[in-house]
């Protein structure tokens, strides 16, 4: 994905989102929860854009527990990336 060159920040990816979720709830649960969340928000994998990732992250947050932590972390990462990208374009 795109890189914000001035800040060295890579765009968040589905792969890193699932890995972060797996670090908290295990790989099988993470993969299942991610797949169900993607489907629940009406998307298909692979999830590519930050807007799509944000929608899935918000759904993951609704599950609660450690999933909420992973979803919130991804959402913050997306917001940060988008803000930096806007700043770098100006």
N, C-alpha and C positions, 0 to 999 in steps of 0.2 A: 504494500500500500504506500501511499504518499508519505513523504518525510518533510517535516518542517525544518528546513536546512539551518536557519538561523538559530534554532534552539536544540537541534539534535534529537528531536522528538519524533518517533515513529508513530504512524497511525495505529490505533488499536486494531487487533484482528480477532476473528472468531476463535482461532486456534489458541491464542494466549488467554482469551476469556474462559474457554473451556478448561484450560490447564489451571488457571487460578481457582476456578470452581472445584476442580479435582483435588487440588491441594487441601481444600477444606472438607470436602464430603466424599472423596474417593472417585476414582476414574469412571467406574460404571454408573454410579449415581449421577455424576456430573454430566456424562454423555446423555443419559436418559432425560435428566431435567432440562438440559439445554435443548435437546430435540423437541421435547414437549412444549417448551416455552416458545421456540421458533414457530412451531405449528399453531400454538394458541394465539399468537399475534398476527397470523395470516401470512407468514413468510416461508421461504424455502431456503435450505442450506445449499451452498455456503452463504452465510450472512456477510455482506461485503462492506456496506457503507456505515459510517458512524451513526447515521440516523437510524438505520436498522438495528445496529448493535445496541443503541440506547433503548429502543423499544423492547428488545429481548431482555436487556438488563433490568428494566423496570418490572417486567413480568417475573423474572427470577427473584427480585426483591420481595414480591408479594408472597412467595412461598414461606419466607420467614427463616428464623434461625441463622445458621451459618450461610445459607444461600442468600439471605438478605445482605450480609456483609460483602459477599462476592459481587452481588449485583450492584450495590452502592459503590464499591471500589471501581468497578468497570464504568459506571456512570460518571464518576468524578474524573476518571482518566479520559473519557470521551470529551467531557466539558472542557477540560484543560487543553487537550489537543486542539479542539475547535477554536478555542480562544487564542492559542498561540498561532494557529494557522491564519486567523484573521489579522493578527498583529503583524505577522511576517509578510502578508500581502500588501500592507499599507505602505 
